[in-house]
Amino acid sequence: MNIDVRSRKRNAPRPAWKVAVAYHQWLRGRPCAMAHMGGCDGKMEAAHTPDPASKGMGTKAADKNAIPLCHHHHALHTVKGWSAIGLTRDTAQAMADAYWRAWKGDKGELA
C-alpha cells in the first residue's frame, strides 16, 4: 500500500521583495542580540520582528525586520513573547532597523 505523505496544499512562496537571503546569512554571523543577558545556546537564527507594513496574516515580516538571536533566546521569544527576553515590540523593531542599516550588502527592493 502506498501512502502519499506530501502536504495536500503548498503555501505560496514569500514575495521576492520580502526576501534577503544574504542579509540572513550576515545576521547569523553576528553574536546573539541578547548575549548580555547570558544563557545563549545553540545556532544563531534570524528572528523576525513585528512590522505591520510588511506583515500579513499567515506571513512573516520582510527579512530586513530580523535580529540575530541564538536558538535559546529565539525559542524563548517565540513561546513567551518579546518581554521574555527583555524587549518590547518597538525596541525589537528599532534593533532590527539598526542591524539593517549596519549591513553593507545589496538591499535591492527592500531598501
N, C-alpha and C positions, 0 to 999 in steps of 0.2 A: 504494500500500500504506500503510495506517495503522498506526502503531506506538504502542502505549499506553506512555508513559514514566512514568506515575504509579507510585508505590510500591504494591506489592501489599497491604501491610498498614500501616495507620497506628497509630502508638503512641498509647496512651491519654494524654489531656492530664494535666498535673500537677494534683494535688488543690488545690482552692481555698485550703486552709489553708497551703500552701507558697508561694503567690504573693503578692508585694508589689511591684507594678509601680511605684508612686510611690517606694518606697524605692530601687529600682534606678535610677530617674531621678535621685534625690537623690545616690546614690553616684557616678554618672557625672559629676556636677558637682564632685566633690571632687578634690583632687590625688592622684596615684598614692601609694599607701601606702608604696612603696619608692623614692620620689623622692630620699631621702637617699643612695641607692646611685648615683644618676646613671644615664644611659643610657636615660631614659624616651623612648618613641617611640610615636606612634600615638594612636588614640582611647582614651578611658577605658572600661573594661569592669568589670563586676561579676564578680569571681572567687569562686566558692563554696568555702567551707572545709569540711573534713570534720566532719560531725556525725552520729554513729551514731544519735541519736534520730530524725532526720528523713530520713536517707539510706537508700535501699534499693537492691537490685540493679537496675541499669539506670535509676535515677532520680537526679536532682540533689537536693542538700540543700535545705532551705527557704531562701527568699530572705533571711531575716534572718541567715543564715550566710554573707554575702558581704562582701568588702572591695573597695575601688576599686584596680584595677591598670591601668596603661597596657597597650596591646596587647603591647608588647615583654616586660614582666615577666609578664603573664598567659600568653603563649606559652611563655616560659622555664619557668614553674612547671608548666604542663601537660605539657611534654615531659620535664623533668628532676626535677620534684618541688619541694616547698616549700624544701628545703635549697638549691636553686639560687638562690633569692632571699633567702637568709639567715633563713628562718623554719622553725619546726617546726610540726607539726600543732597542737600546743597553743597556741603563740604566735599562729598564724593564727586559731584559734578565739577566743582572748582578744581579738584585734584586732577580729574581726567583732562580738563582744559589745559592745565599746566604741563602734563605729560605730552599732550598732542602738540603744544607749541614747542616743546623741547626736542621732539623728533625731527630730524633733518631730512627725512625721506620725502618721496613724491606724494603729496596729499591729494592729487588728482581731483575727482569730483567731490571729495569730502572737504575741500578747502573752504 
